[in-house]
Amino acid sequence: MENLKFSAFQTAPASQQMETDLLRILRSLGEFARDPLAREVIRVSEANRIEKCPVFGFQEFEGEGYGGVVQLPGESGFRAVLVGRRAFLEQANMSVPNLLEVAARRWEKEGALVFFVGWDAYVRGLLKFL
C-alpha cells in the first residue's frame, strides 16, 4: 500500500468549493493518521496550497479508516467525518450517492484502491489510489 499514489478524487455535489472543503478536511485529519495514504493526500493538498482546519476528537480504526470532528473556516458548526474503505462507511450507515457509486465501481474495476469520505449520513467524496 505504501507504493500507491493519490491519483484522483470526486465529490458530490461536484463543485470547486466542495473539492476545496474535501481536501481541507482530508489534509487536517491526515495530519493525525498513521495511514501512509493520508500522507499522499497531504502532499497533494500542500501542493495546491490547501490550508488546514481545526480537528477535535481524532480516532483511528486499525485497518478500517479514521475520523474526527472538523470545523471549516467561516462555518460555526462542526462536521463529524469518517474516511476509509466502503465497508467502514457502510457500517456507519453512510449512503453513497449514485454519482459516487458509479465512479467507485469504475475505479475498483481499474484495480484502484478507493477510499470513501463522509459526513452528515452521506458519502461526500471518493479518493482513488493507484
N, CA, C and O atoms as CSV, one atom per row, in Angstrom:
chain,resi,resn,atom,element,x,y,z
A,1,MET,N,N,0.806,-1.195,0.000
A,1,MET,CA,C,0.000,0.000,0.000
A,1,MET,C,C,0.854,1.267,0.000
A,1,MET,O,O,0.407,2.319,-0.455
A,2,GLU,N,N,2.065,1.167,0.502
A,2,GLU,CA,C,2.915,2.341,0.590
A,2,GLU,C,C,3.327,2.874,-0.771
A,2,GLU,O,O,3.700,4.043,-0.877
A,3,ASN,N,N,3.273,2.049,-1.825
A,3,ASN,CA,C,3.666,2.497,-3.153
A,3,ASN,C,C,2.516,3.107,-3.932
A,3,ASN,O,O,2.718,3.603,-5.041
A,4,LEU,N,N,1.318,3.082,-3.377
A,4,LEU,CA,C,0.170,3.654,-4.061
A,4,LEU,C,C,0.260,5.176,-4.058
A,4,LEU,O,O,0.750,5.781,-3.104
A,5,LYS,N,N,-0.215,5.775,-5.124
A,5,LYS,CA,C,-0.216,7.234,-5.251
A,5,LYS,C,C,-1.648,7.724,-5.349
A,5,LYS,O,O,-2.498,7.078,-5.962
A,6,PHE,N,N,-1.906,8.874,-4.740
A,6,PHE,CA,C,-3.201,9.534,-4.820
A,6,PHE,C,C,-3.341,10.050,-6.245
A,6,PHE,O,O,-2.589,10.930,-6.662
A,7,SER,N,N,-4.310,9.503,-7.005
A,7,SER,CA,C,-4.381,9.848,-8.427
A,7,SER,C,C,-5.625,10.627,-8.823
A,7,SER,O,O,-5.616,11.283,-9.864
A,8,ALA,N,N,-6.699,10.581,-8.034
A,8,ALA,CA,C,-7.907,11.323,-8.393
A,8,ALA,C,C,-8.847,11.375,-7.197
A,8,ALA,O,O,-8.716,10.612,-6.241
A,9,PHE,N,N,-9.798,12.301,-7.280
A,9,PHE,CA,C,-10.870,12.342,-6.303
A,9,PHE,C,C,-12.109,12.892,-6.969
A,9,PHE,O,O,-12.040,13.542,-8.012
A,10,GLN,N,N,-13.247,12.622,-6.347
A,10,GLN,CA,C,-14.511,13.123,-6.871
A,10,GLN,C,C,-15.403,13.460,-5.687
A,10,GLN,O,O,-15.364,12.789,-4.656
A,11,THR,N,N,-16.208,14.510,-5.845
A,11,THR,CA,C,-17.113,14.925,-4.777
A,11,THR,C,C,-18.558,14.918,-5.265
A,11,THR,O,O,-18.834,14.950,-6.464
A,12,ALA,N,N,-19.455,14.876,-4.307
A,12,ALA,CA,C,-20.880,15.038,-4.603
A,12,ALA,C,C,-21.456,15.915,-3.496
A,12,ALA,O,O,-21.430,15.529,-2.328
A,13,PRO,N,N,-21.969,17.075,-3.843
A,13,PRO,CA,C,-22.080,17.599,-5.203
A,13,PRO,C,C,-20.705,18.006,-5.746
A,13,PRO,O,O,-19.776,18.298,-4.994
A,14,ALA,N,N,-20.615,18.015,-7.057
A,14,ALA,CA,C,-19.368,18.394,-7.723
A,14,ALA,C,C,-19.319,19.920,-7.829
A,14,ALA,O,O,-20.100,20.531,-8.557
A,15,SER,N,N,-18.394,20.513,-7.096
A,15,SER,CA,C,-18.207,21.968,-7.156
A,15,SER,C,C,-16.805,22.290,-6.667
A,15,SER,O,O,-16.188,21.500,-5.953
A,16,GLN,N,N,-16.315,23.444,-7.052
A,16,GLN,CA,C,-14.978,23.870,-6.620
A,16,GLN,C,C,-14.922,23.988,-5.096
A,16,GLN,O,O,-13.936,23.582,-4.482
A,17,GLN,N,N,-15.977,24.544,-4.478
A,17,GLN,CA,C,-15.999,24.706,-3.031
A,17,GLN,C,C,-15.984,23.352,-2.321
A,17,GLN,O,O,-15.279,23.176,-1.328
A,18,MET,N,N,-16.760,22.402,-2.830
A,18,MET,CA,C,-16.799,21.071,-2.214
A,18,MET,C,C,-15.442,20.382,-2.348
A,18,MET,O,O,-14.989,19.720,-1.414
A,19,GLU,N,N,-14.795,20.534,-3.498
A,19,GLU,CA,C,-13.468,19.939,-3.687
A,19,GLU,C,C,-12.467,20.533,-2.710
A,19,GLU,O,O,-11.674,19.805,-2.113
A,20,THR,N,N,-12.498,21.851,-2.544
A,20,THR,CA,C,-11.595,22.512,-1.598
A,20,THR,C,C,-11.884,22.054,-0.174
A,20,THR,O,O,-10.962,21.749,0.583
A,21,ASP,N,N,-13.167,22.006,0.194
A,21,ASP,CA,C,-13.541,21.558,1.541
A,21,ASP,C,C,-13.071,20.129,1.784
A,21,ASP,O,O,-12.539,19.820,2.851
A,22,LEU,N,N,-13.267,19.261,0.800
A,22,LEU,CA,C,-12.855,17.865,0.956
A,22,LEU,C,C,-11.347,17.768,1.180
A,22,LEU,O,O,-10.903,17.077,2.097
A,23,LEU,N,N,-10.568,18.442,0.365
A,23,LEU,CA,C,-9.109,18.395,0.533
A,23,LEU,C,C,-8.676,19.016,1.863
A,23,LEU,O,O,-7.743,18.526,2.499
A,24,ARG,N,N,-9.345,20.087,2.284
A,24,ARG,CA,C,-9.008,20.721,3.564
A,24,ARG,C,C,-9.283,19.750,4.714
A,24,ARG,O,O,-8.464,19.616,5.623
A,25,ILE,N,N,-10.415,19.085,4.675
A,25,ILE,CA,C,-10.768,18.115,5.715
A,25,ILE,C,C,-9.767,16.963,5.723
A,25,ILE,O,O,-9.287,16.557,6.781
A,26,LEU,N,N,-9.458,16.441,4.539
A,26,LEU,CA,C,-8.536,15.305,4.447
A,26,LEU,C,C,-7.129,15.677,4.897
A,26,LEU,O,O,-6.462,14.893,5.572
A,27,ARG,N,N,-6.677,16.869,4.524
A,27,ARG,CA,C,-5.345,17.303,4.969
A,27,ARG,C,C,-5.317,17.411,6.491
A,27,ARG,O,O,-4.357,16.980,7.130
A,28,SER,N,N,-6.356,17.979,7.060
A,28,SER,CA,C,-6.393,18.193,8.505
A,28,SER,C,C,-6.441,16.882,9.272
A,28,SER,O,O,-5.686,16.698,10.226
A,29,LEU,N,N,-7.318,15.970,8.869
A,29,LEU,CA,C,-7.386,14.667,9.533
A,29,LEU,C,C,-6.130,13.849,9.276
A,29,LEU,O,O,-5.659,13.128,10.155
A,30,GLY,N,N,-5.593,13.964,8.074
A,30,GLY,CA,C,-4.400,13.205,7.700
A,30,GLY,C,C,-3.188,13.510,8.547
A,30,GLY,O,O,-2.304,12.665,8.691
A,31,GLU,N,N,-3.132,14.700,9.108
A,31,GLU,CA,C,-2.018,15.079,9.982
A,31,GLU,C,C,-1.931,14.158,11.199
A,31,GLU,O,O,-0.854,13.992,11.773
A,32,PHE,N,N,-3.045,13.566,11.593
A,32,PHE,CA,C,-3.098,12.702,12.776
A,32,PHE,C,C,-3.020,11.215,12.425
A,32,PHE,O,O,-2.717,10.394,13.290
A,33,ALA,N,N,-3.288,10.865,11.176
A,33,ALA,CA,C,-3.396,9.465,10.764
A,33,ALA,C,C,-2.033,8.817,10.574
A,33,ALA,O,O,-1.074,9.468,10.157
A,34,ARG,N,N,-1.958,7.531,10.886
A,34,ARG,CA,C,-0.737,6.764,10.638
A,34,ARG,C,C,-0.754,6.134,9.249
A,34,ARG,O,O,0.278,5.656,8.777
A,35,ASP,N,N,-1.888,6.127,8.600
A,35,ASP,CA,C,-2.047,5.521,7.283
A,35,ASP,C,C,-1.135,6.228,6.271
A,35,ASP,O,O,-1.222,7.447,6.125
A,36,PRO,N,N,-0.264,5.493,5.570
A,36,PRO,CA,C,0.634,6.133,4.594
A,36,PRO,C,C,-0.124,6.809,3.449
A,36,PRO,O,O,0.409,7.724,2.822
A,37,LEU,N,N,-1.345,6.383,3.169
A,37,LEU,CA,C,-2.122,7.020,2.105
A,37,LEU,C,C,-2.560,8.431,2.509
A,37,LEU,O,O,-2.780,9.285,1.651
A,38,ALA,N,N,-2.684,8.666,3.796
A,38,ALA,CA,C,-3.007,10.019,4.257
A,38,ALA,C,C,-1.878,10.978,3.896
A,38,ALA,O,O,-2.128,12.144,3.590
A,39,ARG,N,N,-0.651,10.498,3.929
A,39,ARG,CA,C,0.499,11.338,3.556
A,39,ARG,C,C,0.420,11.762,2.090
A,39,ARG,O,O,0.812,12.872,1.731
A,40,GLU,N,N,-0.085,10.874,1.260
A,40,GLU,CA,C,-0.261,11.185,-0.165
A,40,GLU,C,C,-1.260,12.328,-0.355
A,40,GLU,O,O,-1.038,13.229,-1.164
A,41,VAL,N,N,-2.345,12.282,0.387
A,41,VAL,CA,C,-3.359,13.335,0.282
A,41,VAL,C,C,-2.795,14.650,0.814
A,41,VAL,O,O,-3.051,15.708,0.240
A,42,ILE,N,N,-2.041,14.596,1.888
A,42,ILE,CA,C,-1.409,15.804,2.430
A,42,ILE,C,C,-0.472,16.398,1.391
A,42,ILE,O,O,-0.458,17.613,1.193
A,43,ARG,N,N,0.306,15.560,0.728
A,43,ARG,CA,C,1.244,16.038,-0.299
A,43,ARG,C,C,0.509,16.818,-1.396
A,43,ARG,O,O,0.933,17.905,-1.787
A,44,VAL,N,N,-0.585,16.253,-1.882
A,44,VAL,CA,C,-1.356,16.905,-2.952
A,44,VAL,C,C,-2.011,18.180,-2.424
A,44,VAL,O,O,-2.039,19.194,-3.121
A,45,SER,N,N,-2.529,18.138,-1.221
A,45,SER,CA,C,-3.174,19.316,-0.627
A,45,SER,C,C,-2.178,20.454,-0.442
A,45,SER,O,O,-2.486,21.606,-0.747
A,46,GLU,N,N,-0.997,20.138,0.052
A,46,GLU,CA,C,0.034,21.163,0.232
A,46,GLU,C,C,0.452,21.757,-1.102
A,46,GLU,O,O,0.655,22.966,-1.207
A,47,ALA,N,N,0.584,20.913,-2.125
A,47,ALA,CA,C,0.965,21.403,-3.455
A,47,ALA,C,C,-0.081,22.363,-4.017
A,47,ALA,O,O,0.239,23.236,-4.824
A,48,ASN,N,N,-1.338,22.198,-3.585
A,48,ASN,CA,C,-2.418,23.075,-4.034
A,48,ASN,C,C,-2.743,24.177,-3.026
A,48,ASN,O,O,-3.767,24.852,-3.127
A,49,ARG,N,N,-1.848,24.340,-2.056
A,49,ARG,CA,C,-1.973,25.391,-1.034
A,49,ARG,C,C,-3.293,25.334,-0.262
A,49,ARG,O,O,-3.908,26.362,0.021
A,50,ILE,N,N,-3.708,24.128,0.067
A,50,ILE,CA,C,-4.921,23.930,0.856
A,50,ILE,C,C,-4.554,24.062,2.333
A,50,ILE,O,O,-3.667,23.365,2.826
A,51,GLU,N,N,-5.237,24.952,3.025
A,51,GLU,CA,C,-4.985,25.188,4.447
A,51,GLU,C,C,-5.638,24.111,5.311
A,51,GLU,O,O,-6.589,23.451,4.892
A,52,LYS,N,N,-5.116,23.948,6.509
A,52,LYS,CA,C,-5.709,23.016,7.474
A,52,LYS,C,C,-6.846,23.709,8.227
A,52,LYS,O,O,-6.961,24.934,8.221
A,53,CYS,N,N,-7.677,22.897,8.870
A,53,CYS,CA,C,-8.718,23.410,9.752
A,53,CYS,C,C,-8.615,22.666,11.087
A,53,CYS,O,O,-7.980,21.614,11.162
A,54,PRO,N,N,-9.231,23.203,12.130
A,54,PRO,CA,C,-9.145,22.546,13.444
A,54,PRO,C,C,-9.787,21.155,13.435
A,54,PRO,O,O,-10.818,20.929,12.801
A,55,VAL,N,N,-9.147,20.233,14.157
A,55,VAL,CA,C,-9.641,18.859,14.302
A,55,VAL,C,C,-9.804,18.573,15.788
A,55,VAL,O,O,-8.938,18.896,16.602
A,56,PHE,N,N,-10.938,17.958,16.121
A,56,PHE,CA,C,-11.225,17.587,17.502
A,56,PHE,C,C,-11.566,16.103,17.545
A,56,PHE,O,O,-12.243,15.600,16.648
A,57,GLY,N,N,-11.111,15.403,18.564
A,57,GLY,CA,C,-11.517,14.022,18.784
A,57,GLY,C,C,-11.126,13.060,17.673
A,57,GLY,O,O,-11.929,12.208,17.294
A,58,PHE,N,N,-9.927,13.173,17.148
A,58,PHE,CA,C,-9.480,12.251,16.102
A,58,PHE,C,C,-9.408,10.838,16.648
A,58,PHE,O,O,-8.997,10.616,17.787
A,59,GLN,N,N,-9.819,9.876,15.811
A,59,GLN,CA,C,-9.707,8.463,16.198
A,59,GLN,C,C,-9.379,7.636,14.966
A,59,GLN,O,O,-9.946,7.840,13.893
A,60,GLU,N,N,-8.455,6.703,15.138
A,60,GLU,CA,C,-8.084,5.802,14.049
A,60,GLU,C,C,-8.604,4.404,14.372
A,60,GLU,O,O,-8.509,3.940,15.509
A,61,PHE,N,N,-9.150,3.746,13.361
A,61,PHE,CA,C,-9.693,2.400,13.500
A,61,PHE,C,C,-8.814,1.485,12.659
A,61,PHE,O,O,-8.958,1.418,11.438
A,62,GLU,N,N,-7.918,0.794,13.311
A,62,GLU,CA,C,-6.879,-0.013,12.657
A,62,GLU,C,C,-7.418,-0.853,11.500
A,62,GLU,O,O,-8.314,-1.677,11.681
A,63,GLY,N,N,-6.864,-0.632,10.322
A,63,GLY,CA,C,-7.214,-1.408,9.144
A,63,GLY,C,C,-8.540,-1.044,8.505
A,63,GLY,O,O,-8.921,-1.641,7.498
A,64,GLU,N,N,-9.255,-0.075,9.070
A,64,GLU,CA,C,-10.567,0.286,8.529
A,64,GLU,C,C,-10.628,1.729,8.050
A,64,GLU,O,O,-11.153,2.010,6.972
A,65,GLY,N,N,-10.095,2.633,8.845
A,65,GLY,CA,C,-10.152,4.049,8.493
A,65,GLY,C,C,-9.920,4.917,9.708
A,65,GLY,O,O,-9.369,4.470,10.714
A,66,TYR,N,N,-10.346,6.159,9.605
A,66,TYR,CA,C,-10.180,7.103,10.698
A,66,TYR,C,C,-11.236,8.189,10.603
A,66,TYR,O,O,-11.960,8.286,9.613
A,67,GLY,N,N,-11.313,8.990,11.630
A,67,GLY,CA,C,-12.299,10.060,11.630
A,67,GLY,C,C,-12.024,11.067,12.712
A,67,GLY,O,O,-11.150,10.888,13.559
A,68,GLY,N,N,-12.787,12.119,12.661
A,68,GLY,CA,C,-12.675,13.179,13.642
A,68,GLY,C,C,-13.691,14.261,13.350
A,68,GLY,O,O,-14.403,14.218,12.347
A,69,VAL,N,N,-13.744,15.213,14.226
A,69,VAL,CA,C,-14.642,16.347,14.060
A,69,VAL,C,C,-13.809,17.531,13.581
A,69,VAL,O,O,-12.765,17.844,14.155
A,70,VAL,N,N,-14.285,18.184,12.521
A,70,VAL,CA,C,-13.554,19.322,11.950
A,70,VAL,C,C,-14.457,20.551,11.915
A,70,VAL,O,O,-15.684,20.453,11.934
A,71,GLN,N,N,-13.808,21.702,11.863
A,71,GLN,CA,C,-14.534,22.956,11.697
A,71,GLN,C,C,-13.905,23.704,10.529
A,71,GLN,O,O,-12.744,24.109,10.585
A,72,LEU,N,N,-14.685,23.878,9.478
A,72,LEU,CA,C,-14.198,24.578,8.298
A,72,LEU,C,C,-14.242,26.086,8.514
A,72,LEU,O,O,-15.095,26.581,9.250
A,73,PRO,N,N,-13.331,26.821,7.881
A,73,PRO,CA,C,-13.322,28.282,8.018
A,73,PRO,C,C,-14.663,28.877,7.590
A,73,PRO,O,O,-15.245,28.468,6.585
A,74,GLY,N,N,-15.141,29.842,8.364
A,74,GLY,CA,C,-16.380,30.513,8.030
A,74,GLY,C,C,-17.637,29.776,8.443
A,74,GLY,O,O,-18.741,30.280,8.237
A,75,GLU,N,N,-17.493,28.589,9.025
A,75,GLU,CA,C,-18.662,27.827,9.480
A,75,GLU,C,C,-18.679,27.809,10.999
A,75,GLU,O,O,-17.647,27.634,11.647
A,76,SER,N,N,-19.869,27.994,11.555
A,76,SER,CA,C,-19.982,27.987,13.013
A,76,SER,C,C,-20.146,26.569,13.555
A,76,SER,O,O,-19.859,26.314,14.725
A,77,GLY,N,N,-20.607,25.645,12.706
A,77,GLY,CA,C,-20.825,24.273,13.140
A,77,GLY,C,C,-19.628,23.382,12.906
A,77,GLY,O,O,-18.590,23.815,12.406
A,78,PHE,N,N,-19.795,22.131,13.278
A,78,PHE,CA,C,-18.746,21.136,13.162
A,78,PHE,C,C,-19.232,19.987,12.292
A,78,PHE,O,O,-20.436,19.759,12.171
A,79,ARG,N,N,-18.298,19.264,11.688
A,79,ARG,CA,C,-18.613,18.085,10.881
A,79,ARG,C,C,-17.866,16.882,11.446
A,79,ARG,O,O,-16.648,16.916,11.620
A,80,ALA,N,N,-18.614,15.824,11.726
A,80,ALA,CA,C,-18.002,14.560,12.136
A,80,ALA,C,C,-17.741,13.776,10.853
A,80,ALA,O,O,-18.679,13.367,10.168
A,81,VAL,N,N,-16.474,13.568,10.533
A,81,VAL,CA,C,-16.066,12.997,9.247
A,81,VAL,C,C,-15.435,11.623,9.446
A,81,VAL,O,O,-14.670,11.406,10.386
A,82,LEU,N,N,-15.771,10.694,8.543
A,82,LEU,CA,C,-15.135,9.383,8.503
A,82,LEU,C,C,-14.454,9.202,7.157
A,82,LEU,O,O,-14.964,9.640,6.126
A,83,VAL,N,N,-13.296,8.551,7.176
A,83,VAL,CA,C,-12.523,8.265,5.968
A,83,VAL,C,C,-12.119,6.801,6.025
A,83,VAL,O,O,-11.572,6.344,7.028
A,84,GLY,N,N,-12.388,6.056,4.943
A,84,GLY,CA,C,-11.975,4.666,4.932
A,84,GLY,C,C,-12.558,3.907,3.759
A,84,GLY,O,O,-13.104,4.488,2.821
A,85,ARG,N,N,-12.431,2.621,3.835
A,85,ARG,CA,C,-12.951,1.764,2.776
A,85,ARG,C,C,-14.469,1.699,2.848
A,85,ARG,O,O,-15.086,2.100,3.835
A,86,ARG,N,N,-15.046,1.188,1.782
A,86,ARG,CA,C,-16.505,1.127,1.642
A,86,ARG,C,C,-17.188,0.513,2.873
A,86,ARG,O,O,-18.125,1.096,3.418
A,87,ALA,N,N,-16.721,-0.654,3.305
A,87,ALA,CA,C,-17.367,-1.366,4.414
A,87,ALA,C,C,-17.380,-0.530,5.690
A,87,ALA,O,O,-18.348,-0.577,6.449
A,88,PHE,N,N,-16.326,0.226,5.932
A,88,PHE,CA,C,-16.224,1.062,7.129
A,88,PHE,C,C,-17.324,2.119,7.140
A,88,PHE,O,O,-17.974,2.323,8.165
A,89,LEU,N,N,-17.538,2.792,6.013
A,89,LEU,CA,C,-18.573,3.816,5.955
A,89,LEU,C,C,-19.976,3.207,5.896
A,89,LEU,O,O,-20.939,3.813,6.367
A,90,GLU,N,N,-20.088,2.018,5.322
A,90,GLU,CA,C,-21.386,1.333,5.327
A,90,GLU,C,C,-21.786,0.973,6.755
A,90,GLU,O,O,-22.959,1.071,7.115
A,91,GLN,N,N,-20.820,0.557,7.567
A,91,GLN,CA,C,-21.103,0.237,8.973
A,91,GLN,C,C,-21.623,1.458,9.723
A,91,GLN,O,O,-22.376,1.333,10.688
A,92,ALA,N,N,-21.213,2.636,9.270
A,92,ALA,CA,C,-21.660,3.884,9.893
A,92,ALA,C,C,-22.959,4.389,9.255
A,92,ALA,O,O,-23.400,5.506,9.528
A,93,ASN,N,N,-23.565,3.552,8.403
A,93,ASN,CA,C,-24.833,3.879,7.730
A,93,ASN,C,C,-24.740,5.118,6.839
A,93,ASN,O,O,-25.692,5.892,6.747
A,94,MET,N,N,-23.598,5.303,6.189
A,94,MET,CA,C,-23.443,6.414,5.248
A,94,MET,C,C,-23.961,5.982,3.881
A,94,MET,O,O,-23.539,4.953,3.353
A,95,SER,N,N,-24.866,6.754,3.312
A,95,SER,CA,C,-25.403,6.475,1.981
A,95,SER,C,C,-24.438,6.991,0.920
A,95,SER,O,O,-23.814,8.039,1.085
A,96,VAL,N,N,-24.326,6.238,-0.172
A,96,VAL,CA,C,-23.447,6.624,-1.279
A,96,VAL,C,C,-24.316,7.148,-2.426
A,96,VAL,O,O,-25.117,6.395,-2.980
A,97,PRO,N,N,-24.172,8.429,-2.790
A,97,PRO,CA,C,-24.932,8.959,-3.925
A,97,PRO,C,C,-24.585,8.195,-5.205
A,97,PRO,O,O,-23.461,7.717,-5.359
A,98,ASN,N,N,-25.546,8.083,-6.118
A,98,ASN,CA,C,-25.337,7.333,-7.362
A,98,ASN,C,C,-24.108,7.794,-8.129
A,98,ASN,O,O,-23.361,6.962,-8.645
A,99,LEU,N,N,-23.882,9.095,-8.216
A,99,LEU,CA,C,-22.723,9.630,-8.933
A,99,LEU,C,C,-21.424,9.038,-8.394
A,99,LEU,O,O,-20.544,8.654,-9.164
A,100,LEU,N,N,-21.309,8.966,-7.081
A,100,LEU,CA,C,-20.091,8.438,-6.474
A,100,LEU,C,C,-20.036,6.918,-6.564
A,100,LEU,O,O,-18.953,6.348,-6.694
A,101,GLU,N,N,-21.172,6.263,-6.498
A,101,GLU,CA,C,-21.200,4.806,-6.624
A,101,GLU,C,C,-20.683,4.370,-7.991
A,101,GLU,O,O,-19.899,3.427,-8.090
A,102,VAL,N,N,-21.117,5.052,-9.034
A,102,VAL,CA,C,-20.664,4.733,-10.398
A,102,VAL,C,C,-19.153,4.927,-10.508
A,102,VAL,O,O,-18.456,4.075,-11.059
A,103,ALA,N,N,-18.649,6.037,-9.988
A,103,ALA,CA,C,-17.208,6.308,-10.049
A,103,ALA,C,C,-16.430,5.267,-9.242
A,103,ALA,O,O,-15.394,4.781,-9.696
A,104,ALA,N,N,-16.921,4.923,-8.048
A,104,ALA,CA,C,-16.224,3.947,-7.203
A,104,ALA,C,C,-16.128,2.592,-7.895
A,104,ALA,O,O,-15.071,1.961,-7.877
A,105,ARG,N,N,-17.203,2.149,-8.492
A,105,ARG,CA,C,-17.189,0.845,-9.177
A,105,ARG,C,C,-16.253,0.865,-10.383
A,105,ARG,O,O,-15.552,-0.113,-10.643
A,106,ARG,N,N,-16.239,1.966,-11.114
A,106,ARG,CA,C,-15.339,2.091,-12.274
A,106,ARG,C,C,-13.881,2.036,-11.812
A,106,ARG,O,O,-13.067,1.319,-12.393
A,107,TRP,N,N,-13.560,2.792,-10.771
A,107,TRP,CA,C,-12.187,2.812,-10.274
A,107,TRP,C,C,-11.790,1.446,-9.712
A,107,TRP,O,O,-10.659,1.001,-9.911
A,108,GLU,N,N,-12.707,0.781,-9.014
A,108,GLU,CA,C,-12.402,-0.546,-8.461
A,108,GLU,C,C,-12.137,-1.545,-9.589
A,108,GLU,O,O,-11.261,-2.400,-9.460
A,109,LYS,N,N,-12.876,-1.449,-10.682
A,109,LYS,CA,C,-12.639,-2.333,-11.835
A,109,LYS,C,C,-11.272,-2.074,-12.459
A,109,LYS,O,O,-10.666,-2.980,-13.031
A,110,GLU,N,N,-10.789,-0.847,-12.351
A,110,GLU,CA,C,-9.458,-0.487,-12.860
A,110,GLU,C,C,-8.350,-1.005,-11.947
A,110,GLU,O,O,-7.171,-0.919,-12.289
A,111,GLY,N,N,-8.726,-1.539,-10.792
A,111,GLY,CA,C,-7.741,-2.036,-9.838
A,111,GLY,C,C,-7.306,-1.017,-8.808
A,111,GLY,O,O,-6.343,-1.246,-8.076
A,112,ALA,N,N,-7.996,0.095,-8.741
A,112,ALA,CA,C,-7.645,1.143,-7.788
A,112,ALA,C,C,-8.156,0.800,-6.395
A,112,ALA,O,O,-9.142,0.079,-6.239
A,113,LEU,N,N,-7.477,1.323,-5.396
A,113,LEU,CA,C,-7.955,1.289,-4.027
A,113,LEU,C,C,-8.783,2.559,-3.853
A,113,LEU,O,O,-8.289,3.657,-4.111
A,114,VAL,N,N,-10.021,2.426,-3.422
A,114,VAL,CA,C,-10.920,3.570,-3.288
A,114,VAL,C,C,-11.241,3.790,-1.821
A,114,VAL,O,O,-11.676,2.874,-1.123
A,115,PHE,N,N,-11.023,5.007,-1.367
A,115,PHE,CA,C,-11.423,5.411,-0.022
A,115,PHE,C,C,-12.647,6.299,-0.148
A,115,PHE,O,O,-12.780,7.078,-1.092
A,116,PHE,N,N,-13.535,6.165,0.820
A,116,PHE,CA,C,-14.764,6.931,0.880
A,116,PHE,C,C,-14.641,7.941,2.013
A,116,PHE,O,O,-14.039,7.648,3.046
A,117,VAL,N,N,-15.210,9.127,1.822
A,117,VAL,CA,C,-15.175,10.189,2.829
A,117,VAL,C,C,-16.609,10.657,3.045
A,117,VAL,O,O,-17.301,11.008,2.089
A,118,GLY,N,N,-17.056,10.663,4.294
A,118,GLY,CA,C,-18.437,11.048,4.526
A,118,GLY,C,C,-18.672,11.819,5.805
A,118,GLY,O,O,-17.898,11.755,6.760
A,119,TRP,N,N,-19.778,12.556,5.786
A,119,TRP,CA,C,-20.286,13.256,6.959
A,119,TRP,C,C,-21.773,13.518,6.738
A,119,TRP,O,O,-22.259,13.460,5.609
A,120,ASP,N,N,-22.486,13.803,7.817
A,120,ASP,CA,C,-23.930,14.059,7.762
A,120,ASP,C,C,-24.687,12.944,7.047
A,120,ASP,O,O,-25.588,13.214,6.252
A,121,ALA,N,N,-24.325,11.694,7.325
A,121,ALA,CA,C,-25.005,10.489,6.826
A,121,ALA,C,C,-24.785,10.176,5.350
A,121,ALA,O,O,-25.396,9.241,4.831
A,122,TYR,N,N,-23.938,10.924,4.666
A,122,TYR,CA,C,-23.691,10.685,3.246
A,122,TYR,C,C,-22.206,10.638,2.930
A,122,TYR,O,O,-21.408,11.359,3.528
A,123,VAL,N,N,-21.847,9.789,1.992
A,123,VAL,CA,C,-20.507,9.826,1.417
A,123,VAL,C,C,-20.459,11.078,0.552
A,123,VAL,O,O,-21.313,11.273,-0.313
A,124,ARG,N,N,-19.465,11.923,0.784
A,124,ARG,CA,C,-19.348,13.206,0.078
A,124,ARG,C,C,-18.216,13.215,-0.931
A,124,ARG,O,O,-18.143,14.097,-1.787
A,125,GLY,N,N,-17.324,12.218,-0.828
A,125,GLY,CA,C,-16.204,12.183,-1.752
A,125,GLY,C,C,-15.548,10.826,-1.806
A,125,GLY,O,O,-15.716,9.985,-0.922
A,126,LEU,N,N,-14.791,10.639,-2.876
A,126,LEU,CA,C,-14.019,9.424,-3.098
A,126,LEU,C,C,-12.573,9.804,-3.355
A,126,LEU,O,O,-12.281,10.867,-3.903
A,127,LEU,N,N,-11.676,8.919,-2.952
A,127,LEU,CA,C,-10.242,9.070,-3.223
A,127,LEU,C,C,-9.789,7.844,-3.988
A,127,LEU,O,O,-10.116,6.715,-3.621
A,128,LYS,N,N,-9.048,8.066,-5.035
A,128,LYS,CA,C,-8.538,6.967,-5.873
A,128,LYS,C,C,-7.031,6.873,-5.699
A,128,LYS,O,O,-6.308,7.856,-5.863
A,129,PHE,N,N,-6.564,5.658,-5.361
A,129,PHE,CA,C,-5.128,5.395,-5.215
A,129,PHE,C,C,-4.738,4.284,-6.161
A,129,PHE,O,O,-5.368,3.227,-6.184
A,130,LEU,N,N,-3.702,4.520,-6.939
A,130,LEU,CA,C,-3.158,3.504,-7.856
A,130,LEU,C,C,-1.685,3.294,-7.581
A,130,LEU,O,O,-1.043,2.481,-8.245
